[in-house]
Amino acid sequence: MPAQIKLPEQNIVLLVGRLTRDPNVSFTQKGQAVCRCDIAVNRRYLDATTNEWKDDTVFVPVVVWGAAADRCKDRVKKGTPVQVEGRLTSSEYTDKTTGQTRKSLQVTARRIQILESAAAGGAYNDGAQAAAKDDVPTTDVMEDDVPF
């Protein structure tokens, strides 16, 4: 029997997009905050058959845990541009209408960086103002804070 090669396992996700709705914060039975939101990630490409520029948008569910979930509730809203670093997680649930078991994927955030400043008046920060640390607040959650 040949020796099995051990492959390094990595589960790293890095996305930049805008929130599609205001974050929804709830609490576990143990009182830990959990924030759920969705971000829209756009990819612009040139369609080879029509020679026209098109947009491909992916809507990604994001979950943030602990103190960072509370900070997200206060600092982000629908339309806020963010960078999300985390890992891909899956969950299983039973569809209430059909009774069938379904699977879904989401990003469990380790870090969320808000890409606009309060001083910019809600405008997207293209990096010119990112040099000042106070202009780009970040919300961090460490892996140890995730309750699973």
C-alpha positions, -999 to 999 in steps of 0.1 A, spaced: 0 0 0 16 33 -11 23 60 16 -5 86 18 6 121 12 -5 146 38 -17 177 21 -18 210 40 -54 221 47 -64 257 43 -97 274 46 -92 311 40 -117 335 25 -110 371 16 -139 391 1 -146 428 -6 -182 439 -11 -211 459 2 -237 449 28 -270 441 11 -290 447 43 -286 460 78 -269 435 101 -291 413 123 -277 408 158 -290 381 181 -277 364 212 -270 327 220 -285 311 251 -251 318 268 -254 355 259 -228 356 231 -236 380 203 -239 367 168 -243 391 138 -256 378 104 -254 399 73 -249 394 36 -224 411 12 -226 415 -25 -194 408 -43 -192 420 -79 -170 408 -107 -169 428 -140 -160 409 -171 -160 413 -209 -184 389 -225 -165 373 -254 -196 366 -275 -212 401 -273 -181 421 -266 -200 439 -238 -190 445 -202 -212 426 -177 -214 423 -140 -216 390 -121 -228 395 -85 -225 369 -58 -244 373 -25 -224 358 4 -238 352 39 -214 363 67 -215 355 104 -196 374 131 -194 363 167 -188 379 201 -178 415 208 -171 421 171 -208 413 164 -218 441 187 -194 465 170 -207 456 136 -243 463 147 -232 499 156 -208 506 127 -222 491 95 -254 493 76 -268 484 42 -245 496 15 -213 498 37 -183 486 18 -163 460 38 -135 436 35 -142 402 52 -115 378 62 -126 344 75 -132 308 68 -159 290 48 -183 270 70 -212 248 62 -244 241 80 -274 218 76 -310 226 82 -345 212 75 -366 232 51 -398 241 69 -419 239 37 -407 206 22 -392 189 52 -360 182 32 -325 185 46 -306 214 30 -270 225 32 -257 260 31 -223 277 30 -214 309 48 -183 328 58 -175 329 95 -156 362 98 -124 364 117 -119 401 108 -141 427 92 -126 460 79 -149 489 71 -137 505 39 -152 539 44 -146 566 70 -171 587 89 -153 618 76 -160 607 40 -197 612 46 -206 576 36 -186 577 3 -165 547 -6 -129 551 6 -107 544 -25 -76 541 -3 -65 578 -5 -78 584 30 -69 549 44 -35 562 55 -50 577 87 -57 548 111 -88 565 126 -104 569 91 -106 531 86 -120 514 117 -116 477 119 -135 451 138 -116 420 148 -128 387 162 -103 360 170 -108 324 161 -110 315 198 -142 336 201 -161 314 178 -182 289 199 -176 257 179 
